[in-house]
Amino acid sequence: MKYYLQNDHISIVVDTFGAYIDSLKYKGESVFFNKTVIDDEGRSLDRGGCHICYPQFSSGDKFGLEKHGFGRKLEWGVIDNSESHIILELTKATGDYEKLLTKLFYTLDGNKIVMKLLVSNKGDGKVALAPAFHPYFEIGDANEVLLDGEVLDLNDETLIDTWYKNNVKNLKTDKYEVEFEQKNLSVYALWTDRMGSYFCAEPTHSSISFTKDEGYIMIDPGSTREFVFEMKIK
């Protein structure tokens, strides 16, 4: 089901399947590349918008999880919503994650959007966790952006393989500028495959920690962890 949120500055479309933000506009102009399906030599690839990587970013083979986890492939329930916020809850996780209470908050606040993931362990055992958010920023025909004031060449082939930078603060295109703040999501994955007019700057907890089998959180029974990504647009 689609929910439409807006204030005087920002409008977003949220799909309860996958808790996707399908689109984000600032004063009518696209900040996110709109979610779409791209054909790649017969393969259908979801690109665009912003999705949660939950319970982990990147590969989860060692834990029996698909890439970027199951959060973007399940239906989320809606606990509460208004014109400018929505609270979603994931209720169908299985296996080691069945006992986690997972809530996702999207809130519009002036020219800022706040994305907050709240995870509580209601089970008896520790559970591995290393989430991320995966926004696709609209870049139009640009071949470069400014990242923390430095020019980033979007034709650099290393971006196809993803590279990582700690505590990114600012992204600027010729159409808009975004200031980032985050909590427990300090490692940014920088990536584009140039299949569309997008560039991804993804705040992660600990990059590919599930692949490396180190660096992720083991959330204790009875404890709660919070992960926040804020974008101020101008």
Helices and strands as residue ranges (DSSP letters): E 2-6, E 10-15, E 20-26, E 29-30, E 36-40, E 43-47, E 50-53, G 61-63, G 71-73, E 76-81, E 85-90, G 95-97, E 100-109, E 112-121, E 127-129, E 132-138, E 144-147, E 150-153, H 158-161, E 163-166, E 170-172, E 177-183, E 187-191, E 198-204, H 209-212, E 217-219, E 224-233
